[in-house]
Amino acid sequence: MKKKTETKNSYFIELPLISGENKGNLCFGEVKKQIPFEIKRFFYIFDLRSAEIRGEHAHKNTEQVLFCLKGSAKVELDDGINKETIVLTEPNIGLFLGKMLWVKMTDFKKDTVLLSLCSDFYKEEDYIRNYNDFIQRF
């Protein structure tokens, strides 16, 4: 599934989900199939407080896919023109976050775990951490 969002440079990715009777669930993805880039870095965020704010930045070149493996989180997207809020709750539904997209994550449920797959290694110079600097690029 490649369901579009209202903001540019973002869309949903649905991973195949295999449900086994009394054996739990399994979902999987493959690079260049469901994940549209070679994964060079990943990280996950956990032990979050509900009032905590994560993100609040954009990337000049790095693309990401964000999965909420457990719990839920609000993801606020801003492409410089359109803004929208998406709630991630399903572990097999990812959110593709393209280049030049301001992202802010809030309202974490207890025990939330967010996984981010990234197209590039960590480079501080790839980040835009000031919203006014981000908006001036449009």
Number of C-alpha atoms within 10 A of each C-alpha: 11 12 10 14 16 14 18 19 17 23 19 17 22 20 19 14 14 11 11 9 7 6 7 8 10 13 13 11 14 11 10 10 9 17 20 15 17 13 18 11 13 16 10 13 12 13 11 18 14 14 10 10 14 15 13 15 17 26 22 15 13 18 23 25 25 23 24 23 19 18 16 22 22 17 21 18 25 23 22 17 9 10 15 12 16 13 15 22 18 14 21 18 21 25 23 24 26 21 18 24 24 24 19 17 18 19 18 25 18 15 15 20 20 21 19 21 22 22 20 17 12 13 9 9 9 15 16 18 15 12 13 9 10 21 14 8 8 9
